[in-house]
């Protein structure tokens, strides 16, 4: 399977994703990735500001993400020279249960949040398990490209 390279608006970050996945941008500027040919979940990628002024290496923001998500057992992952915090949450929306896998990459001025969402009842099936593995490949290929990201 071949991959495509995604580069965010203004070239702040990039990663590879499966060529069979469709890429869209929603009304608030989040990037969506999904397989419209029988896929089970959606990967949403968001560029957010680091809310801590003078956080030159992102440590304060990473600590805050861990603190806010302690009950979900956040884990620090290192991929190359990048650090990600990952955790899993379940959300109920209009009577439906969804499982969301989160990965956060932090830099001094920015946070990139990856969120792979699947219906909880489907999470143990082969397709969402495979998509989760493909999402983890996307995360492993992530790279920062710019020093300064604008948050409009």
DOFI-664849 format. One line per field, with one value per residue: residue number from 0; residue in three letters; x, y, z of N, C-alpha, C in turn. Coordinates in steps of 0.05 Angstrom, whole numbers, m for minus. Example, Ala and Ser with C-alpha at 12.3 -4.5 7.8 and 13.67 -1.06 7.14 Angstrom:
% DOFI-664849
k [0:1]
r [ALA:SER]
n.east [264:257]
n.north [m114:m45]
n.up [156:142]
ca.east [246:273]
ca.north [m90:m21]
ca.up [156:143]
c.east [264:258]
c.north [m66:1]
c.up [156:157]
***
This chain:
% DOFI-664849
k [0:1:2:3:4:5:6:7:8:9:10:11:12:13:14:15:16:17:18:19:20:21:22:23:24:25:26:27:28:29:30:31:32:33:34:35:36:37:38:39:40:41:42:43:44:45:46:47:48:49:50:51:52:53:54:55:56:57:58:59:60:61:62:63:64:65:66:67:68:69:70:71:72:73:74:75:76:77:78:79:80:81:82:83:84:85:86:87:88:89:90:91:92:93:94:95:96:97:98:99:100:101:102:103:104:105:106:107:108:109:110:111:112:113:114:115:116:117:118:119:120:121:122:123:124:125:126:127:128:129:130:131:132:133:134:135:136:137:138:139:140:141:142:143:144:145:146:147:148:149:150:151]
r [UNK:UNK:UNK:UNK:UNK:UNK:UNK:UNK:UNK:UNK:UNK:UNK:UNK:UNK:UNK:UNK:UNK:UNK:UNK:UNK:UNK:UNK:UNK:UNK:UNK:UNK:UNK:UNK:UNK:UNK:UNK:UNK:UNK:UNK:UNK:UNK:UNK:UNK:UNK:UNK:UNK:UNK:UNK:UNK:UNK:UNK:UNK:UNK:UNK:UNK:UNK:UNK:UNK:UNK:UNK:UNK:UNK:UNK:UNK:UNK:UNK:UNK:UNK:UNK:UNK:UNK:UNK:UNK:UNK:UNK:UNK:UNK:UNK:UNK:UNK:UNK:UNK:UNK:UNK:UNK:UNK:UNK:UNK:UNK:UNK:UNK:UNK:UNK:UNK:UNK:UNK:UNK:UNK:UNK:UNK:UNK:UNK:UNK:UNK:UNK:UNK:UNK:UNK:UNK:UNK:UNK:UNK:UNK:UNK:UNK:UNK:UNK:UNK:UNK:UNK:UNK:UNK:UNK:UNK:UNK:UNK:UNK:UNK:UNK:UNK:UNK:UNK:UNK:UNK:UNK:UNK:UNK:UNK:UNK:UNK:UNK:UNK:UNK:UNK:UNK:UNK:UNK:UNK:UNK:UNK:UNK:UNK:UNK:UNK:UNK:UNK:UNK]
n.east [17:11:32:9:34:18:14:5:m37:m2:44:63:67:76:57:52:m1:m48:m57:m108:m142:m188:m179:m202:m220:m252:m306:m283:m230:m203:m168:m190:m187:m203:m226:m267:m285:m308:m286:m279:m271:m253:m199:m181:m145:m116:m91:m69:m62:m6:m21:11:49:116:134:182:199:154:143:111:60:55:56:8:m29:m23:m38:m92:m115:m107:m139:m145:m100:m51:4:73:103:158:180:228:258:215:163:104:42:m3:m70:m133:m202:m272:m331:m398:m447:m507:m533:m501:m440:m373:m305:m244:m180:m125:m69:m19:24:73:100:139:103:57:7:m5:m59:m80:m136:m167:m229:m278:m337:m354:m375:m354:m299:m267:m266:m238:m229:m229:m186:m144:m144:m130:m78:m56:m64:m28:19:16:24:76:104:101:123:151:151:156:176:142:75:13:m48:m107]
n.north [m24:43:109:176:243:289:358:410:469:528:501:479:428:359:293:224:188:135:122:108:134:187:257:314:382:408:454:484:483:436:377:321:250:191:126:121:77:31:40:46:84:153:197:254:314:365:431:466:522:529:540:562:616:632:580:548:498:466:434:449:450:396:371:392:368:315:318:335:290:247:205:172:144:168:161:171:173:161:177:172:235:259:272:243:246:197:172:140:151:144:167:188:203:228:180:142:104:122:107:140:149:185:225:270:319:364:429:488:532:507:455:392:354:289:250:191:164:116:76:49:m4:m27:m30:m76:m103:m127:m87:m34:m43:m51:0:31:14:34:88:95:89:136:173:160:179:233:301:364:424:481:535:574:574:598:614:622]
n.up [0:m17:5:16:23:71:80:125:124:110:119:170:193:176:151:133:100:86:16:m1:33:42:44:78:97:152:172:214:206:218:200:165:157:124:103:52:26:54:104:176:216:234:226:258:254:289:295:348:395:440:504:544:559:543:543:524:506:505:550:594:572:555:606:626:592:606:660:656:634:667:688:645:635:609:564:551:490:449:386:342:346:366:414:439:472:490:495:512:505:522:494:500:453:436:453:430:435:431:418:427:405:424:406:422:400:420:415:425:411:392:389:363:353:345:332:331:316:332:330:391:396:351:355:364:317:254:213:240:275:240:215:259:266:218:228:271:242:212:253:268:225:229:226:246:210:208:250:272:282:261:293:273]
ca.east [0:27:23:10:45:0:27:m16:m38:21:68:74:74:70:58:43:m26:m53:m68:m136:m158:m196:m172:m218:m218:m279:m312:m267:m202:m191:m163:m203:m177:m219:m229:m295:m291:m311:m272:m296:m266:m244:m177:m183:m120:m121:m69:m79:m41:4:m32:29:69:144:139:200:202:129:141:88:35:54:49:m20:m45:m22:m54:m121:m124:m95:m156:m145:m73:m34:30:92:115:179:183:251:263:189:149:75:26:m26:m90:m158:m226:m298:m350:m426:m459:m534:m539:m481:m414:m350:m278:m226:m151:m112:m40:m13:52:75:124:137:80:36:0:m20:m75:m91:m158:m180:m254:m292:m359:m343:m383:m339:m270:m252:m268:m213:m225:m219:m160:m125:m143:m115:m50:m49:m62:m3:39:15:36:105:116:97:146:146:165:159:179:120:49:m8:m73:m128]
ca.north [0:68:131:204:261:312:382:427:496:544:484:476:400:340:265:207:174:116:135:102:151:213:279:338:401:415:483:498:480:410:359:295:229:167:109:121:51:10:46:45:107:178:210:283:325:393:448:483:538:522:561:571:635:627:551:546:471:451:416:456:441:367:365:398:347:291:324:336:264:226:181:157:132:178:149:186:157:175:167:188:256:271:261:244:235:183:162:132:159:137:189:182:224:222:152:124:105:124:106:159:146:211:229:299:327:391:445:513:548:492:427:378:333:269:236:170:158:92:68:30:m31:m38:m27:m101:m115:m126:m61:m12:m50:m45:29:41:9:54:114:95:94:165:187:154:194:261:319:393:437:509:542:591:567:618:602:642]
ca.up [0:m19:23:7:43:77:92:135:114:118:121:197:199:154:157:111:105:64:m8:m4:51:33:62:76:118:161:174:234:199:226:177:168:140:127:80:45:14:75:129:200:234:223:239:258:261:296:304:370:407:466:521:564:549:550:545:501:496:506:573:610:558:557:633:629:578:623:684:650:625:685:691:620:634:587:560:535:469:434:359:333:365:374:437:437:494:479:514:499:520:511:494:492:438:427:458:418:449:413:430:413:410:421:406:423:396:430:410:441:405:380:396:342:365:328:346:315:329:322:347:411:390:328:359:364:291:239:199:257:286:218:212:282:260:198:242:285:221:206:275:267:203:234:229:247:188:213:278:281:272:267:301:266]
c.east [18:15:25:22:26:17:5:m14:m15:46:80:82:66:70:48:17:m32:m66:m97:m154:m164:m188:m190:m211:m246:m282:m295:m237:m188:m188:m175:m192:m194:m220:m258:m304:m291:m295:m291:m293:m258:m220:m180:m157:m124:m95:m80:m56:m32:m5:m13:50:97:150:156:204:177:125:117:62:33:46:19:m37:m46:m40:m84:m132:m113:m113:m157:m117:m57:m7:48:105:136:183:205:258:237:177:119:64:2:m44:m115:m181:m251:m316:m378:m438:m486:m540:m520:m454:m392:m324:m260:m198:m139:m82:m35:17:53:101:119:111:55:32:m13:m33:m87:m113:m171:m205:m268:m315:m348:m351:m367:m309:m255:m253:m242:m208:m215:m192:m138:m122:m127:m85:m40:m46:m36:21:40:29:67:119:114:123:137:162:172:164:154:94:29:m33:m95:m155]
c.north [25:89:157:220:284:334:401:455:512:527:481:448:383:311:250:193:156:129:130:119:177:234:303:357:409:446:498:495:455:392:332:275:204:152:107:95:29:15:47:70:131:188:240:294:355:407:467:499:525:546:573:590:627:597:543:518:454:434:423:447:410:358:370:378:322:295:323:309:241:201:163:145:142:166:167:167:173:161:184:209:270:256:264:234:222:173:155:139:147:160:178:207:215:192:132:127:104:121:123:154:173:209:259:303:356:404:472:529:533:464:416:355:315:255:217:161:134:87:46:1:m44:m40:m53:m115:m111:m99:m39:m18:m44:m14:42:37:28:82:116:99:124:180:184:170:225:277:348:405:466:513:557:583:589:603:623:634]
c.up [0:m1:7:30:46:89:100:121:126:124:149:204:176:166:133:120:82:40:m12:14:37:53:57:99:126:164:194:229:208:201:184:148:145:101:73:31:35:100:153:218:219:240:235:268:265:304:324:382:433:484:541:551:559:554:522:490:497:531:590:598:559:585:638:615:595:648:678:642:642:687:667:615:610:587:543:516:455:407:346:354:374:398:434:464:481:501:499:517:506:515:486:478:427:430:445:433:428:429:413:423:404:422:405:419:404:422:424:436:396:392:371:356:344:344:326:329:315:340:366:405:367:333:359:337:275:225:217:270:265:214:235:277:238:210:257:266:214:228:274:245:207:236:230:224:193:242:288:267:280:273:296:275]
***
